[in-house]
Amino acid sequence: MEQLDFITKLLGIEDQNIKIDNLFDAGTHKEILAHLDYDAPPCPACKGQMAKYDFQKPSKIPYLETAGYKTLIRLKKRRFRCKGCRKMAVAETSLVQKNHQIASAVKQKIAQLLVEKQAMTDIAHRLSILTSTVIRKLKEFKFETNWQRLPEIMSWDEYSFKKGKMSFIAQDFNTNEVLAILDGRTQAVIRNHFLRYPRQVRMRVKVMTMDMFSPYYQLAKQLFPHAQIVLDRFHIIQHLSRAMNRVRIQIMNQFDRKSQEYRALKRYWKLLQQDSRKLSHKRFYRPAFRAHLTNQEILHQLLSYSDQLRQHYELYQLLLFHFQEKQADYFFDLMEEVISDVHPIFQTVFRTFLKDRDKITNALELPYSNAKLEATNNLIKVIKRNAFGFRNFDNFKKRILITLNTKKRERISSSRVAMLADINPLQLTKSQFLYNFKKAQKTPPFSVEFREIIMK
């Protein structure tokens, strides 16, 4: 019997009233036969004395894996009958909640796995439970919005929820905390959400980063009058590179498909997009030219095919230089000077840039961008891809908030642990060590609400 006591300790069963009777291998899983028994309690109805009656039919309780095998506990619970009112009662245990069939440890594991980038069907399969059980656990998470606080620097963007349907996301630039996830990116949806914040709170926002989605501009000015709009630098360069690529394609299509010019422009298109100062000087054999050439020599050959291509490439490289050196005046002066002589594709891009001159200037002068929010969107895509998509927006939103906000707290906690790890306690006095320890424990890794849901 002592050996079976070790089994309860191994499984983490803390209830001393549970006794294991047998353990056997069912092939695909391990089964544990146990019974729950203790002295008869008072009757919950009449407060009279109850007596032991018999055992219930064994409850099938799925449990956590043991030694790589799925585990099933067949637990027989003692029944009690009141001597006075003859009412029946069943023994209760901390292993499983009353009237439940799933162990509390399994429910805690569900909450922990929901933090990871796993599909809910995979979690259910791993723990041998139904997907609806995982969804019920997900719905227990509650996230409340603080309508009395907004950050000074905020980022806006959108991500794809379903095919053809975009959703809106807002994030704190400094802390990476997700502020809002909305089912739609229309002006009405965004306006109705942020108007719930008092005007005094919205006036505190100083800087807003976003991509070049023009409907956001006027809406942001209406909601946050004191905010400066900063366009994401990546999207600005993307507009230029796409214009250069479209010009290359139009010039390439003027040549015969079997000609060397066509094949070279099609094969080495990335060299025309790349910054000329970062071209490699290494020499390799190039099958298209049947010679050993460097990237610079290939680029020189490509530009020799068309004067128009050469002119637009030199213009593109000059604009890249001014942008990377943060020379806003030279950047816009060059566009104004050549806008009437360039290809119509470049004219469209230049008109867009000149129209948003103040926002692009802010992007060059201020050290803010949408890079952090783009990283968040990348994580959202991973969650969506691992789950093979979501039909329910609320479930998708909760998975995002659980993963992002919890991961952020884990990074904060791990940084504090690292801070403690770098300290040699032998070199500190007792008061110094206690001060550093309390400083590291100042903020818990998880919120109180999150810990309560996990421990349910």
N, C-alpha and C positions, 0 to 999 in steps of 0.2 A: 504493500500500500504506500510505502514511502516513495517508491519510484513514481507512482501516479501523482503524488503531490508535486514532484518536480515537473510533471507535465503541465499542471495548472500554472506553475510559476513561469514555465517556458511560454505558454500561451498568453500570459498576462491576465489570467482570470483571478481577480482579487477577492471574489466572494468565497469565504471559507465554508459556506453551506453547500457548495457544489462539490460533489464527490464523483470522481471518474470511475466507472465500472469496468470499461473495456476499451480497447483501441484496436482497430483492424484496418487493413488496406483493401479498399474497394476497387482497386485497379486504376481508375481515373482520378481518384481522390482518397483522402484519409477520412475515416469516420470515427468519431469519439462518442461513446455511450456514457452518459452521466445522468445523475439525478440530483434534484434540489430538495432539501428537506431541513426543517428546523422546528423548534417547539411551536406549538399552536399559539397564535396571537389572540387578542381580544376580538370579539365580533365587531366589525365596522358599523353594523346596523343597530344592534341593541346593546352593544358594549358587554355582552355576556361572554362566557368562556367558550372557546371553540375547541374541537378535538380533531385529531388527525383522522382522515377518512380513507383516501386512496391516492394513487398517482394518476395524473393526466396522461393522455396519449402523448408519446414523445414529440416534442416540437423540433422541427428541422430548422436549425439556425446556421446559416452560412457564416463562416469565420474567415479570418485572414489566412493567407498561405502559410504552410509549415513545411520547411525543407523542400520548397519548390512545388509542393502538391497543394491543391485546393483542399480546404478542410470543411467538414460538415459536423456540427455538434447535434446529436440527438439527445435532447434534454427532457427528462421526465420531471414534472413539477408536482410537488405534494399539494393535495387538495385538503381543505379543512371544512368542517361542518359545525355550525353553531348548535349547542345543546338546547338552547332555548327557542330561537326563531327558525332553526333548521336551515338557515341560509348557507350557501357555499362560498368559499373563497379559495383563491389559488396563490401559492407562494410566489413572491416577487424577488427579483435579483437585479444587481447592477449590470449583469452581463447583457441583458436585453430589457428594453422598456416594457411596461405593462401593455398587453394586447398587441405587442409587436413581435415580428419573427426575424428581424435582422439585428445582429449584435451591435452594440454601441460602438465597439472598436471599428467595425466596418463602416459605420456612418462617419466616424472621424476620418477614416481613410478616404472616403469619398470627398470630403471637404478639402483634404490635402491634395488629392489628385486633380481637383477642379482648378487649382492654382496653376498646374502645369498645362502645357500646350498639348492636351490629349482630347480626343473625341469622347463624348459621353457614352457612346456605344462601346468604345474600347474600355472605358472605366467599368462599365457594367459587366462586360465579358471577363475582365480581369478579376473582379470580385464575386462573380457568379450571382449576380442580382439582375433585376430588370432595369432597363433604361429609364422607365418611369420613376424608379426609386432615386436615381441620380438626379433627374429633373426636379423631383420634390425637394431634394437637398439643396439644389441650386436656388430654388425659389425662396428658401429661408434666408438667403443673403439680402440684406437691405442696405441701400446706399442713399443717404440723404444729402441734399445740396444745401450748402451754407449760403443763404441769400444775402448775407451781410458782408461778404468778402469777395473781392476780385483782385487778382494780381496786377501789378503795375505793367508787366510785360506778358502779353497773351499771344498764342499762336492759333490760327484757324486753318483748317484743311478739310478735305472730304475723302471718303473711302467708299469702295463698292460693297454694298450689302448683298444685293442680288444682281443678276444680269440686267443692265439697263436702269438700275436704281442706285442712287448715290445717297450716302448718309453724311452727316456733319459731325465734326469733332473739334473741340477746343481744349487747349492744354496750357498749363502754367509753364512759361519758358524756363524759369529758374529751377523749380522743383520737379518738373515733368508730371505733375499731378493732372489727371484728366478732369476737366471742369464740366464738360457737357458732351453727351453723345445723343444726337437727335436723329429721328427717323425721317430724313429728308434734308435737303440743303436749300430749299426755297427761302426767299426773303421772309415770307410770312411765318414759317416755322422758327427761323432763327430770331426774328424780332419778338415773337410772342414769348420765347424762352428768356431772352436777356432783359425784356421789359419787366420781368418779375423781380429783378434787382432794383433797389431804390436808385434814384438819379445820383445821389451823393456817392454811392458805391461805384457807379459806372463812371463818374467823373475822375476816379482815381487811376484809371487805366491810362498809361502814358505812351506805350508802344504796342503796336499790333503787327505781327508778321503773318504773311499769307502768300499764296501763289497768285498768278496773274488771272484770277477769275474775277472779271470786272464787276459782276453784280455785288460782290462783297464791299467794294470801295465806298459807295454812297451809304450802304447800310451801316458800315462800321463808323462812319462820320456821324450818322444820326444817333447811334446808340452810345458812342464814346466820343464826345465832342473834343476832348483834350488829347486824344490819342494820335500819334504819328503812325502812318501806315508804311511798313517796310516790306517791299517785295522780296521774295526769295531769290537769291543770286543764282541758284541752280536753274530756275525756270527762265531767267533772263538769258543766260548763256544757251539754254536749250533752244530758245527761239532763234538765236543767231545760228547755231549749228544746224538746225533743221532747214533754215533758209539756204545755207550753204550746200547742204545735201540735195535739196530739191533743184538747185541750179546745176549741180554736177549731173544729176540724173537727166535733166533736159538736154544738156550738152552731150552727154554720153549717147542718148538716143538718136542723135544726129549722125552717128557713125554706123557702119554696117556691123551687124551682130557678130560676124566672124572675123572682124578686123582686130588687129592688136590694140588699137586705141580703145575700142569698146571693152575688150577683155581686161585691159589694164585699169581703166577707170572703174570697172565693176569690182575687180579683185582688191585693189588697194585704196578703197574709198576712205578707210579710216585715217590714212595719212593726211588727207585734205581736212579732216575734222580736228586733227591733233594740233596742239600748240607747237609752232615751228621751233621754239627754243628747247623742246623736250624730245626732238627726234633722235633716234639712236644712230651712232656712228659705226656700229658693227656691220661687217660685210657678210652677206649670205648669198647662196645661190638662189636666183629668182627664176622659176620656170617660165613665167610669162615673157621674160626678156632673154632667157637663156644666157644669163651672165651673172657674175657675182657683183652685187650692188648694195650700197647702203640705202637707208630710208631717204636720206636727203637726195641721193642721186635718182631714186625712183620718183620722188616728188618733182624734181626738176624735169624729168621726162614727161610726167603727167601734165604739168603746166605748159609744156611746149606744144601740146595738142590743140590748145585754144587760147587765144588772147583774152576772150571774155572770161574764161575760167581763171586765168592768171590775175586779171584785174580784181575779180570778186574775192579771190583767195587772199590777195594782199590787203584788200579792204577788211576782210574778215579777221585776219591776223592783227591788223592795226587796232581794230576795235577790241579784240581780246586783250591786247597789251594795255590799252588805256583802262579797260575795266579791271584787270587784275592789279594794276598799279593804283586803282581808286582815283583816277583822274576824270572826274565827272564832267568838267567843262570841256576838256578835249574830246571826250567820248561823244557828247551831244553836238559840239561844234562840227565834228567830222560828219556826223549823220546829216546835219542841216546843209552842209556844203555839197554833199554828193547825192542827196536824195532824188534829185531830178534826173540823174544820169545812170542810176543803177537799175538792175533788173526789177520788174514789178514785184517779184517775191520779196526782195529786200526792201522795196518801198513800203510794202504793207507792214513789215516788222518795224521799220524806222518810224512810221507814223504812230504805231502803237507805243513805241518807246518815248517819243516826244510828247505824246498825250499824257503819259504817266511819268513825266520827267521828275517831279518832286518825290514820288515814291521810289524811283530808281536811285535818285540822289541819296535818299535816306538809307537805301541798301548799301551804298558805297561808303557812307560816312559813319553809320552805326554798326556795332558788332553783333547784330542779331540776324537770325535767319530761321527758316522752317526746318532745319536739319534734324532737330530733336523730334519734332512732330512726324517727320517722314520716317524716322526710325520706329516710332510708335505705330505708324500705319503698316510698316513692314511686319511688325509683330502681330498686328491684327490679321494680316493676310495669312500668316502662318497658322493662327488659330482657326481661321475659316477653312483653310486648305486641309488641315488635319481632321476637321470635323466633316469634310465633304459638303460644306455649306450649312446654313441655318435657315429654317423656315420661320422661326419665331424671333422677332427682333429683340424682344425683352430678354430672352435667353442669351442671344448673342451679345447684347449690351452688358449683361451681368458677367459673362465669361471674360469680356474685355476688362471690365473694372476690377474683377477679382485678380486677374493675372497681372495687370499693369500696376495697380496700387499696392498689391502685396509684394511683388518683386521689388518695388521701390523701397519698401520698408525692410526687406531682407538685405538689400545693399547697404542701407543705413546701419542695420544691426551688425553686418559682417565687418563694416569699416570700424565700428566701435570695438568689436572683438579683436580686430587686427591692431588697434591702438593699444589694447590691453596686452596683446601678445608681445609687442615691442618693448614692454616695460619689464625689467627684472625686479621681482618683488624683494629679492635679497638686498638690493641697493636702495630701497625706500624705507622710510620710517612707517610706522603703523598709520599715522594720520595722513601721510602722503598717499599711501596705497588705498586707503578708504576713500580719499578725495577722488582719485583717478577712477576707482571702481564705480562710485556713484555718478560720476560724470559720464562714464560709458553707458550706464543703465538709465540715463535721464529719460530717453524716449523708448518705449517698448517696440519690439520689431513688428508686432501686430496690434491692431486696435482691439479694444475691449469687446466690441461687437463681433469681430472676426473670431476671437478666441472662444467666445460663448457658442458660436455656431459650430466650430470645429469640435468642441467638447460635448455637444449634444448627443 
